[in-house]
Structure formats: C-alpha cells, structure tokens
Amino acid sequence: MEKYKMSNGFLGYDIRVAVKILNHKEIGRNNFLWHLRGLKILDSNNYPTEKYKSMFLMDKISVVTKSGFHSQKIIITDAGLEYFEKNKIYDKVREQDRIYCKNFCNSSI
C-alpha cells in the first residue's frame, strides 16, 4: 500500500486505504468523511481540524495524478490509525450511520 508524504514529513495512507486497514467495509469513503465532519475531526472542506493536524495524525495534501491533474488527498498516519482504534472513532462513525439510516432511510444496519 502506497504511503504519501505529508507537509510535516510524516508518511500516511489515503483515507480510502485507511478505511480498509481499519477493516470496516460497510461504510464507504464518502460516508466516512461525512461522519468525520460530524465528529469535528474534519472541517467542512475535509481538512483535518487543527487538533488532529497538530497531533500529526492527519493532513490534506495535493498530489499529481498519472494524467497530470492535481488531486487532494486526506492522509492518515500510522499514529492516526492507532488513535482511531484506541478512541473507537470508527465505532462512533458506525453508530452515527446506524442512527442516520434509522431516522432518514427507514432502514437499519
């Protein structure tokens, strides 16, 4: 799995890869991002809030694709993945998703 270099020199994984590493397939990248905004981990532009950026857990970087276009990627470090696991961030995301589906989709997960 490819790692990306953040502005502070740390290496990290793309958010899509990070979700796979956390081994949770029921929530996709976009829904995961939406819930991270709800938990105030990301701001409205999908930038990590200062708290998480200053802890060197996450960053948003610009990369050049194979076709020469610039793309923004949210990067999570190994320490960020450990923090997510330790603080059960994914469990909070899954619970938010369950409540959302129950309230708005007339469904349950």
N, CA, C and O atoms as a GROMACS GRO file, in nm:
protein
  436
    1MET      N    1   0.084  -0.118   0.000
    1MET     CA    2   0.000   0.000   0.000
    1MET      C    3   0.088   0.124   0.000
    1MET      O    4   0.182   0.137   0.078
    2GLU      N    5   0.054   0.212  -0.089
    2GLU     CA    6   0.133   0.334  -0.106
    2GLU      C    7   0.111   0.430   0.010
    2GLU      O    8  -0.002   0.451   0.056
    3LYS      N    9   0.220   0.490   0.056
    3LYS     CA   10   0.213   0.594   0.159
    3LYS      C   11   0.249   0.727   0.093
    3LYS      O   12   0.328   0.731  -0.002
    4TYR      N   13   0.191   0.833   0.145
    4TYR     CA   14   0.215   0.968   0.093
    4TYR      C   15   0.287   1.050   0.200
    4TYR      O   16   0.265   1.031   0.320
    5LYS      N   17   0.373   1.140   0.154
    5LYS     CA   18   0.447   1.227   0.245
    5LYS      C   19   0.365   1.352   0.273
    5LYS      O   20   0.321   1.421   0.181
    6MET      N   21   0.345   1.381   0.402
    6MET     CA   22   0.270   1.499   0.441
    6MET      C   23   0.365   1.618   0.453
    6MET      O   24   0.487   1.602   0.448
    7SER      N   25   0.307   1.737   0.469
    7SER     CA   26   0.387   1.859   0.474
    7SER      C   27   0.484   1.859   0.592
    7SER      O   28   0.588   1.926   0.587
    8ASN      N   29   0.453   1.786   0.698
    8ASN     CA   30   0.541   1.780   0.815
    8ASN      C   31   0.646   1.669   0.804
    8ASN      O   32   0.723   1.648   0.898
    9GLY      N   33   0.649   1.598   0.692
    9GLY     CA   34   0.747   1.494   0.669
    9GLY      C   35   0.699   1.354   0.706
    9GLY      O   36   0.762   1.256   0.667
   10PHE      N   37   0.588   1.344   0.779
   10PHE     CA   38   0.534   1.213   0.817
   10PHE      C   39   0.474   1.145   0.694
   10PHE      O   40   0.431   1.211   0.600
   11LEU      N   41   0.471   1.014   0.698
   11LEU     CA   42   0.408   0.935   0.593
   11LEU      C   43   0.272   0.888   0.639
   11LEU      O   44   0.251   0.864   0.758
   12GLY      N   45   0.178   0.876   0.544
   12GLY     CA   46   0.046   0.830   0.581
   12GLY      C   47  -0.027   0.769   0.463
   12GLY      O   48   0.020   0.773   0.349
   13TYR      N   49  -0.143   0.712   0.493
   13TYR     CA   50  -0.225   0.645   0.394
   13TYR      C   51  -0.340   0.734   0.348
   13TYR      O   52  -0.390   0.816   0.425
   14ASP      N   53  -0.380   0.717   0.223
   14ASP     CA   54  -0.500   0.780   0.171
   14ASP      C   55  -0.619   0.732   0.255
   14ASP      O   56  -0.618   0.619   0.305
   15ILE      N   57  -0.720   0.816   0.270
   15ILE     CA   58  -0.836   0.783   0.354
   15ILE      C   59  -0.903   0.653   0.310
   15ILE      O   60  -0.949   0.576   0.395
   16ARG      N   61  -0.910   0.626   0.182
   16ARG     CA   62  -0.973   0.503   0.132
   16ARG      C   63  -0.896   0.381   0.180
   16ARG      O   64  -0.956   0.282   0.223
   17VAL      N   65  -0.765   0.388   0.173
   17VAL     CA   66  -0.681   0.279   0.220
   17VAL      C   67  -0.692   0.266   0.372
   17VAL      O   68  -0.696   0.155   0.425
   18ALA      N   69  -0.698   0.379   0.441
   18ALA     CA   70  -0.709   0.378   0.587
   18ALA      C   71  -0.836   0.306   0.632
   18ALA      O   72  -0.833   0.230   0.729
   19VAL      N   73  -0.947   0.328   0.562
   19VAL     CA   74  -1.072   0.260   0.597
   19VAL      C   75  -1.055   0.109   0.579
   19VAL      O   76  -1.104   0.031   0.661
   20LYS      N   77  -0.985   0.068   0.474
   20LYS     CA   78  -0.961  -0.075   0.452
   20LYS      C   79  -0.870  -0.133   0.561
   20LYS      O   80  -0.890  -0.245   0.607
   21ILE      N   81  -0.770  -0.055   0.602
   21ILE     CA   82  -0.680  -0.101   0.708
   21ILE      C   83  -0.758  -0.120   0.837
   21ILE      O   84  -0.736  -0.215   0.912
   22LEU      N   85  -0.848  -0.026   0.863
   22LEU     CA   86  -0.932  -0.039   0.982
   22LEU      C   87  -1.029  -0.157   0.968
   22LEU      O   88  -1.095  -0.195   1.064
   23ASN      N   89  -1.035  -0.213   0.847
   23ASN     CA   90  -1.112  -0.334   0.816
   23ASN      C   91  -1.262  -0.316   0.836
   23ASN      O   92  -1.329  -0.404   0.891
   24HIS      N   93  -1.313  -0.204   0.792
   24HIS     CA   94  -1.456  -0.178   0.803
   24HIS      C   95  -1.508  -0.146   0.664
   24HIS      O   96  -1.486  -0.036   0.613
   25LYS      N   97  -1.576  -0.241   0.602
   25LYS     CA   98  -1.617  -0.227   0.464
   25LYS      C   99  -1.760  -0.177   0.449
   25LYS      O  100  -1.801  -0.138   0.339
   26GLU      N  101  -1.836  -0.176   0.559
   26GLU     CA  102  -1.977  -0.140   0.544
   26GLU      C  103  -2.000   0.009   0.520
   26GLU      O  104  -2.106   0.048   0.473
   27ILE      N  105  -1.903   0.092   0.552
   27ILE     CA  106  -1.916   0.236   0.528
   27ILE      C  107  -1.808   0.277   0.428
   27ILE      O  108  -1.690   0.253   0.451
   28GLY      N  109  -1.850   0.338   0.319
   28GLY     CA  110  -1.755   0.380   0.216
   28GLY      C  111  -1.684   0.510   0.252
   28GLY      O  112  -1.712   0.572   0.355
   29ARG      N  113  -1.592   0.548   0.168
   29ARG     CA  114  -1.509   0.666   0.191
   29ARG      C  115  -1.592   0.793   0.210
   29ARG      O  116  -1.570   0.867   0.305
   30ASN      N  117  -1.688   0.818   0.120
   30ASN     CA  118  -1.765   0.942   0.129
   30ASN      C  119  -1.847   0.950   0.256
   30ASN      O  120  -1.851   1.054   0.321
   31ASN      N  121  -1.912   0.840   0.293
   31ASN     CA  122  -1.988   0.839   0.418
   31ASN      C  123  -1.895   0.853   0.538
   31ASN      O  124  -1.928   0.921   0.636
   32PHE      N  125  -1.780   0.790   0.531
   32PHE     CA  126  -1.682   0.802   0.639
   32PHE      C  127  -1.641   0.947   0.657
   32PHE      O  128  -1.634   0.997   0.769
   33LEU      N  129  -1.612   1.016   0.545
   33LEU     CA  130  -1.575   1.157   0.551
   33LEU      C  131  -1.688   1.240   0.610
   33LEU      O  132  -1.664   1.329   0.692
   34TRP      N  133  -1.811   1.213   0.568
   34TRP     CA  134  -1.927   1.286   0.618
   34TRP      C  135  -1.937   1.274   0.770
   34TRP      O  136  -1.963   1.372   0.839
   35HIS      N  137  -1.917   1.153   0.820
   35HIS     CA  138  -1.924   1.131   0.964
   35HIS      C  139  -1.806   1.194   1.037
   35HIS      O  140  -1.821   1.243   1.149
   36LEU      N  141  -1.688   1.194   0.975
   36LEU     CA  142  -1.573   1.260   1.038
   36LEU      C  143  -1.597   1.410   1.051
   36LEU      O  144  -1.553   1.473   1.147
   37ARG      N  145  -1.668   1.468   0.954
   37ARG     CA  146  -1.706   1.609   0.966
   37ARG      C  147  -1.802   1.626   1.084
   37ARG      O  148  -1.791   1.722   1.160
   38GLY      N  149  -1.897   1.534   1.099
   38GLY     CA  150  -1.991   1.540   1.210
   38GLY      C  151  -1.924   1.526   1.346
   38GLY      O  152  -1.972   1.584   1.444
   39LEU      N  153  -1.816   1.452   1.352
   39LEU     CA  154  -1.741   1.434   1.477
   39LEU      C  155  -1.638   1.546   1.498
   39LEU      O  156  -1.563   1.544   1.595
   40LYS      N  157  -1.636   1.643   1.406
   40LYS     CA  158  -1.543   1.758   1.412
   40LYS      C  159  -1.397   1.716   1.401
   40LYS      O  160  -1.307   1.783   1.452
   41ILE      N  161  -1.374   1.603   1.332
   41ILE     CA  162  -1.238   1.560   1.303
   41ILE      C  163  -1.192   1.629   1.174
   41ILE      O  164  -1.075   1.665   1.159
   42LEU      N  165  -1.287   1.646   1.081
   42LEU     CA  166  -1.262   1.720   0.958
   42LEU      C  167  -1.351   1.844   0.958
   42LEU      O  168  -1.459   1.844   1.017
   43ASP      N  169  -1.304   1.951   0.890
   43ASP     CA  170  -1.389   2.069   0.876
   43ASP      C  171  -1.477   2.053   0.752
   43ASP      O  172  -1.477   1.948   0.688
   44SER      N  173  -1.551   2.155   0.719
   44SER     CA  174  -1.647   2.146   0.608
   44SER      C  175  -1.581   2.127   0.472
   44SER      O  176  -1.647   2.087   0.376
   45ASN      N  177  -1.451   2.155   0.462
   45ASN     CA  178  -1.376   2.136   0.337
   45ASN      C  179  -1.292   2.008   0.339
   45ASN      O  180  -1.204   1.989   0.256
   46ASN      N  181  -1.322   1.921   0.434
   46ASN     CA  182  -1.249   1.794   0.452
   46ASN      C  183  -1.104   1.812   0.491
   46ASN      O  184  -1.022   1.724   0.465
   47TYR      N  185  -1.070   1.924   0.552
   47TYR     CA  186  -0.937   1.942   0.608
   47TYR      C  187  -0.941   1.897   0.753
   47TYR      O  188  -1.036   1.927   0.824
   48PRO      N  189  -0.840   1.825   0.798
   48PRO     CA  190  -0.837   1.787   0.939
   48PRO      C  191  -0.839   1.913   1.026
   48PRO      O  192  -0.773   2.012   0.995
   49THR      N  193  -0.916   1.907   1.134
   49THR     CA  194  -0.919   2.021   1.224
   49THR      C  195  -0.781   2.036   1.288
   49THR      O  196  -0.701   1.942   1.288
   50GLU      N  197  -0.754   2.153   1.340
   50GLU     CA  198  -0.622   2.183   1.393
   50GLU      C  199  -0.580   2.083   1.501
   50GLU      O  200  -0.462   2.048   1.511
   51LYS      N  201  -0.674   2.038   1.580
   51LYS     CA  202  -0.643   1.940   1.686
   51LYS      C  203  -0.577   1.816   1.627
   51LYS      O  204  -0.474   1.771   1.677
   52TYR      N  205  -0.634   1.761   1.522
   52TYR     CA  206  -0.583   1.636   1.465
   52TYR      C  207  -0.460   1.660   1.378
   52TYR      O  208  -0.372   1.574   1.369
   53LYS      N  209  -0.455   1.774   1.316
   53LYS     CA  210  -0.337   1.808   1.236
   53LYS      C  211  -0.217   1.833   1.327
   53LYS      O  212  -0.106   1.788   1.298
   54SER      N  213  -0.239   1.904   1.438
   54SER     CA  214  -0.128   1.936   1.528
   54SER      C  215  -0.075   1.812   1.601
   54SER      O  216   0.040   1.810   1.645
   55MET      N  217  -0.159   1.710   1.613
   55MET     CA  218  -0.115   1.585   1.674
   55MET      C  219  -0.045   1.495   1.571
   55MET      O  220  -0.007   1.382   1.602
   56PHE      N  221  -0.028   1.546   1.449
   56PHE     CA  222   0.038   1.474   1.339
   56PHE      C  223  -0.034   1.344   1.304
   56PHE      O  224   0.028   1.245   1.267
   57LEU      N  225  -0.167   1.345   1.317
   57LEU     CA  226  -0.245   1.226   1.286
   57LEU      C  227  -0.298   1.229   1.144
   57LEU      O  228  -0.312   1.124   1.080
   58MET      N  229  -0.328   1.349   1.093
   58MET     CA  230  -0.390   1.362   0.961
   58MET      C  231  -0.342   1.490   0.893
   58MET      O  232  -0.295   1.583   0.958
   59ASP      N  233  -0.357   1.491   0.761
   59ASP     CA  234  -0.330   1.611   0.682
   59ASP      C  235  -0.401   1.596   0.548
   59ASP      O  236  -0.446   1.487   0.512
   60LYS      N  237  -0.411   1.704   0.476
   60LYS     CA  238  -0.466   1.700   0.340
   60LYS      C  239  -0.357   1.754   0.248
   60LYS      O  240  -0.305   1.863   0.270
   61ILE      N  241  -0.324   1.676   0.147
   61ILE     CA  242  -0.214   1.714   0.058
   61ILE      C  243  -0.262   1.716  -0.086
   61ILE      O  244  -0.367   1.661  -0.120
   62SER      N  245  -0.185   1.782  -0.170
   62SER     CA  246  -0.212   1.785  -0.312
   62SER      C  247  -0.113   1.691  -0.380
   62SER      O  248   0.008   1.697  -0.356
   63VAL      N  249  -0.165   1.603  -0.465
   63VAL     CA  250  -0.080   1.512  -0.540
   63VAL      C  251  -0.111   1.527  -0.689
   63VAL      O  252  -0.220   1.570  -0.726
   64VAL      N  253  -0.014   1.493  -0.772
   64VAL     CA  254  -0.032   1.498  -0.916
   64VAL      C  255  -0.063   1.356  -0.963
   64VAL      O  256   0.013   1.263  -0.936
   65THR      N  257  -0.175   1.340  -1.033
   65THR     CA  258  -0.215   1.209  -1.082
   65THR      C  259  -0.131   1.170  -1.204
   65THR      O  260  -0.054   1.252  -1.256
   66LYS      N  261  -0.145   1.046  -1.247
   66LYS     CA  262  -0.072   0.998  -1.365
   66LYS      C  263  -0.105   1.080  -1.489
   66LYS      O  264  -0.023   1.093  -1.579
   67SER      N  265  -0.228   1.134  -1.493
   67SER     CA  266  -0.269   1.213  -1.610
   67SER      C  267  -0.230   1.360  -1.597
   67SER      O  268  -0.263   1.440  -1.683
   68GLY      N  269  -0.159   1.395  -1.489
   68GLY     CA  270  -0.109   1.530  -1.473
   68GLY      C  271  -0.201   1.626  -1.398
   68GLY      O  272  -0.167   1.744  -1.383
   69PHE      N  273  -0.315   1.578  -1.352
   69PHE     CA  274  -0.407   1.663  -1.276
   69PHE      C  275  -0.369   1.665  -1.128
   69PHE      O  276  -0.309   1.570  -1.077
   70HIS      N  277  -0.405   1.774  -1.061
   70HIS     CA  278  -0.383   1.782  -0.916
   70HIS      C  279  -0.506   1.727  -0.845
   70HIS      O  280  -0.620   1.753  -0.884
   71SER      N  281  -0.481   1.653  -0.742
   71SER     CA  282  -0.588   1.592  -0.664
   71SER      C  283  -0.557   1.612  -0.516
   71SER      O  284  -0.441   1.608  -0.475
   72GLN      N  285  -0.661   1.634  -0.436
   72GLN     CA  286  -0.645   1.648  -0.292
   72GLN      C  287  -0.667   1.513  -0.226
   72GLN      O  288  -0.762   1.442  -0.259
   73LYS      N  289  -0.581   1.477  -0.133
   73LYS     CA  290  -0.595   1.351  -0.060
   73LYS      C  291  -0.588   1.377   0.089
   73LYS      O  292  -0.503   1.453   0.137
   74ILE      N  293  -0.677   1.313   0.162
   74ILE     CA  294  -0.670   1.316   0.307
   74ILE      C  295  -0.581   1.200   0.348
   74ILE      O  296  -0.605   1.085   0.309
   75ILE      N  297  -0.479   1.230   0.426
   75ILE     CA  298  -0.379   1.132   0.464
   75ILE      C  299  -0.388   1.108   0.615
   75ILE      O  300  -0.398   1.202   0.693
   76ILE      N  301  -0.384   0.981   0.653
   76ILE     CA  302  -0.385   0.943   0.795
   76ILE      C  303  -0.257   0.865   0.823
   76ILE      O  304  -0.225   0.769   0.752
   77THR      N  305  -0.184   0.907   0.925
   77THR     CA  306  -0.060   0.840   0.962
   77THR      C  307  -0.089   0.710   1.038
   77THR      O  308  -0.203   0.684   1.077
   78ASP      N  309   0.016   0.630   1.058
   78ASP     CA  310   0.001   0.509   1.140
   78ASP      C  311  -0.047   0.548   1.281
   78ASP      O  312  -0.131   0.480   1.340
   79ALA      N  313   0.008   0.658   1.334
   79ALA     CA  314  -0.034   0.705   1.467
   79ALA      C  315  -0.182   0.744   1.464
   79ALA      O  316  -0.254   0.723   1.562
   80GLY      N  317  -0.227   0.800   1.352
   80GLY     CA  318  -0.367   0.835   1.337
   80GLY      C  319  -0.456   0.712   1.338
   80GLY      O  320  -0.562   0.711   1.400
   81LEU      N  321  -0.412   0.607   1.268
   81LEU     CA  322  -0.487   0.481   1.268
   81LEU      C  323  -0.495   0.422   1.408
   81LEU      O  324  -0.600   0.374   1.451
   82GLU      N  325  -0.383   0.428   1.480
   82GLU     CA  326  -0.382   0.378   1.618
   82GLU      C  327  -0.476   0.461   1.705
   82GLU      O  328  -0.548   0.407   1.788
   83TYR      N  329  -0.476   0.592   1.685
   83TYR     CA  330  -0.564   0.682   1.760
   83TYR      C  331  -0.710   0.648   1.731
   83TYR      O  332  -0.792   0.644   1.822
   84PHE      N  333  -0.742   0.626   1.604
   84PHE     CA  334  -0.879   0.591   1.566
   84PHE      C  335  -0.923   0.462   1.635
   84PHE      O  336  -1.035   0.452   1.685
   85GLU      N  337  -0.834   0.362   1.637
   85GLU     CA  338  -0.865   0.235   1.701
   85GLU      C  339  -0.881   0.252   1.852
   85GLU      O  340  -0.980   0.208   1.910
   86LYS      N  341  -0.784   0.318   1.915
   86LYS     CA  342  -0.784   0.334   2.060
   86LYS      C  343  -0.906   0.412   2.107
   86LYS      O  344  -0.965   0.378   2.210
   87ASN      N  345  -0.945   0.515   2.033
   87ASN     CA  346  -1.056   0.600   2.073
   87ASN      C  347  -1.188   0.560   2.008
   87ASN      O  348  -1.288   0.632   2.016
   88LYS      N  349  -1.187   0.444   1.943
   88LYS     CA  350  -1.308   0.386   1.883
   88LYS      C  351  -1.381   0.484   1.790
   88LYS      O  352  -1.504   0.492   1.790
   89ILE      N  353  -1.303   0.559   1.712
   89ILE     CA  354  -1.361   0.656   1.619
   89ILE      C  355  -1.451   0.585   1.519
   89ILE      O  356  -1.560   0.633   1.488
   90TYR      N  357  -1.405   0.470   1.469
   90TYR     CA  358  -1.487   0.402   1.369
   90TYR      C  359  -1.618   0.354   1.430
   90TYR      O  360  -1.722   0.354   1.363
   91ASP      N  361  -1.615   0.311   1.555
   91ASP     CA  362  -1.739   0.270   1.623
   91ASP      C  363  -1.836   0.388   1.632
   91ASP      O  364  -1.957   0.372   1.616
   92LYS      N  365  -1.781   0.507   1.659
   92LYS     CA  366  -1.866   0.627   1.665
   92LYS      C  367  -1.924   0.658   1.528
   92LYS      O  368  -2.040   0.698   1.517
   93VAL      N  369  -1.844   0.640   1.424
   93VAL     CA  370  -1.892   0.662   1.288
   93VAL      C  371  -2.002   0.561   1.255
   93VAL      O  372  -2.105   0.598   1.199
   94ARG      N  373  -1.980   0.436   1.289
   94ARG     CA  374  -2.079   0.332   1.261
   94ARG      C  375  -2.210   0.360   1.336
   94ARG      O  376  -2.318   0.341   1.280
   95GLU      N  377  -2.201   0.406   1.461
   95GLU     CA  378  -2.321   0.438   1.538
   95GLU      C  379  -2.395   0.557   1.476
   95GLU      O  380  -2.518   0.555   1.467
   96GLN      N  381  -2.321   0.659   1.434
   96GLN     CA  382  -2.383   0.774   1.366
   96GLN      C  383  -2.454   0.727   1.239
   96GLN      O  384  -2.564   0.774   1.209
   97ASP      N  385  -2.392   0.637   1.165
   97ASP     CA  386  -2.450   0.588   1.041
   97ASP      C  387  -2.577   0.508   1.070
   97ASP      O  388  -2.676   0.518   0.997
   98ARG      N  389  -2.574   0.428   1.174
   98ARG     CA  390  -2.692   0.350   1.213
   98ARG      C  391  -2.809   0.442   1.249
   98ARG      O  392  -2.922   0.418   1.206
   99ILE      N  393  -2.782   0.546   1.326
   99ILE     CA  394  -2.886   0.642   1.365
   99ILE      C  395  -2.939   0.715   1.242
   99ILE      O  396  -3.060   0.733   1.228
  100TYR      N  397  -2.848   0.758   1.154
  100TYR     CA  398  -2.890   0.829   1.033
  100TYR      C  399  -2.982   0.741   0.949
  100TYR      O  400  -3.088   0.786   0.904
  101CYS      N  401  -2.943   0.616   0.928
  101CYS     CA  402  -3.025   0.525   0.847
  101CYS      C  403  -3.161   0.499   0.912
  101CYS      O  404  -3.263   0.493   0.844
  102LYS      N  405  -3.161   0.485   1.043
  102LYS     CA  406  -3.287   0.462   1.114
  102LYS      C  407  -3.380   0.582   1.100
  102LYS      O  408  -3.500   0.567   1.077
  103ASN      N  409  -3.325   0.702   1.115
  103ASN     CA  410  -3.406   0.824   1.114
  103ASN      C  411  -3.447   0.872   0.975
  103ASN      O  412  -3.557   0.924   0.957
  104PHE      N  413  -3.359   0.855   0.878
  104PHE     CA  414  -3.384   0.915   0.746
  104PHE      C  415  -3.408   0.816   0.633
  104PHE      O  416  -3.464   0.852   0.530
  105CYS      N  417  -3.366   0.694   0.652
  105CYS     CA  418  -3.379   0.597   0.544
  105CYS      C  419  -3.481   0.488   0.576
  105CYS      O  420  -3.507   0.400   0.494
  106ASN      N  421  -3.537   0.493   0.696
  106ASN     CA  422  -3.630   0.388   0.740
  106ASN      C  423  -3.564   0.251   0.727
  106ASN      O  424  -3.628   0.154   0.684
  107SER      N  425  -3.438   0.244   0.764
  107SER     CA  426  -3.361   0.122   0.749
  107SER      C  427  -3.275   0.105   0.872
  107SER      O  428  -3.258   0.198   0.951
  108SER      N  429  -3.220  -0.012   0.888
  108SER     CA  430  -3.124  -0.035   0.995
  108SER      C  431  -3.005  -0.110   0.938
  108SER      O  432  -3.015  -0.179   0.837
  109ILE      N  433  -2.894  -0.093   1.004
  109ILE     CA  434  -2.770  -0.158   0.962
  109ILE      C  435  -2.740  -0.270   1.058
  109ILE      O  436  -2.640  -0.340   1.042
   0.00000   0.00000   0.00000
